[in-house]
Amino acid sequence: MSGLIALLDDVAAIAKVAAASVDDVIGQATKASAKAAGAVIDDAAVTPKYVHGFEAKRELPIIWRITKGSLRNKLLFLLPAGLLLSNFAPWAIAPLLMLGGAYLCFEGAEKVAYVLGWSQGHEDHPHKETTISDPAALEEEKAVGAIKTDFILSAEIMTISLAAIPVSNFWMEAATLAAVAVMITVAVYGSVALIVKMDDLGLAMANHGRLSLTRNLGGGLVKAMPGFLRLLTVVGTAAMLWVGGSIIVHGLEELGFAAPAHIIHDVAAAVGHTVPEGWTGAVEWFVKAAIDGVLGLILGMILIPLGEKIVTPLWRKVFSK
C-alpha cells in the first residue's frame, strides 16, 4: 500500500512538473510571438489578396490550403533549421535576424515608395498580367504563390521568435518554437478567414436580416471592409518598418555598435520626462518605435534599388516555372 502511495506521489510530482513546463512553453511562446508583431500583421495583410476574385465557396478551402502550407513551412523546415542554428551556430542568429529586419524595411519602404510614385513595386513583373482561364489552375497558382510568400514571412517570424526565447534546453526551445508556429498560424489565417468572409456576412445580413438594425449593420460591414483592408495594409507597413528598424538597431548593439541604441534610448527618455509621470512609459515606447520606424524607412529606401534591380529579378528567375 505504501508503495502505491509513493508511486501516486511520484506521478503527481511529474504531472506538476509537466504542467509547469507547459505553462513555461505557452508563456515563452506568447512573448516570442509578440516580438514578431510586424511580420505577423504583414502576413495577415498580404494573404487576403490571394483569394480575391474567387467564388465565395472556394475562399475558405484556399485559405485552409495556405494554412496547411504555412504550418508545413514552419514545422518541417524552419523549426529544425532554427534549432540547428540555436544549438550549433548561435553566432549566426543576429546576422540572420538583421537580414530579416532589412527585408522588412525593404518591403515596407517599397510600399511607401509605390504609393508616392517613386517605385514600380511589383507592377513590373513580366508575367503579372498573364490570364489563366481555368479556375482550378488559377487556384493552384494563387495557393502556391501564397505559400512561397508565407515561407519568407514565416522565416522572419521564426527567427525573431527564436531570438526572443530565453536560453534553455533543446526540447524546451523545440516545444516553444512549435507553439509559436501553431499559435501564429492559427491567429493569422483565422483572422484572414474572418476578414475574407466578413463582407459575405454583411451582405447576408443586409439582404436577409429581419430587423432594420441587422440590415443596416450588414450594409455598414460591406461598406467598411474596403477601408478596413486599406487600414490593415497601412498598419502592416508601419509595423514592418518599426520592427525592421528595431531589429537592425538591436542587432548592431549585439555586434558591438551600441551608439544608435543608446541615442534612441536617451531621446525617448528625454521626451518621456516632458509629460506627466503616468504617461512616461507609453510616450517613451512611442518615441522609440517612431524613431525605429523612421530608421527602417530610410534603410528600406536605400535598399530599394538593390532589391528591385538585383535581388527580385534573381528570385523570380530561380522560382519561376
Secondary structure as GFF3:
##gff-version 3
##sequence-region A 1 321
A	DSSP	alpha_helix	2	35	.	.	.	ID=ss1
A	DSSP	alpha_helix	37	46	.	.	.	ID=ss2
A	DSSP	three_ten_helix	47	51	.	.	.	ID=ss3
A	DSSP	alpha_helix	56	72	.	.	.	ID=ss4
A	DSSP	pi_helix	73	78	.	.	.	ID=ss5
A	DSSP	alpha_helix	79	88	.	.	.	ID=ss6
A	DSSP	three_ten_helix	90	92	.	.	.	ID=ss7
A	DSSP	alpha_helix	93	116	.	.	.	ID=ss8
A	DSSP	alpha_helix	135	164	.	.	.	ID=ss9
A	DSSP	alpha_helix	170	208	.	.	.	ID=ss10
A	DSSP	alpha_helix	212	254	.	.	.	ID=ss11
A	DSSP	alpha_helix	259	272	.	.	.	ID=ss12
A	DSSP	three_ten_helix	277	279	.	.	.	ID=ss13
A	DSSP	alpha_helix	280	306	.	.	.	ID=ss14
A	DSSP	pi_helix	307	311	.	.	.	ID=ss15
A	DSSP	alpha_helix	312	319	.	.	.	ID=ss16
###
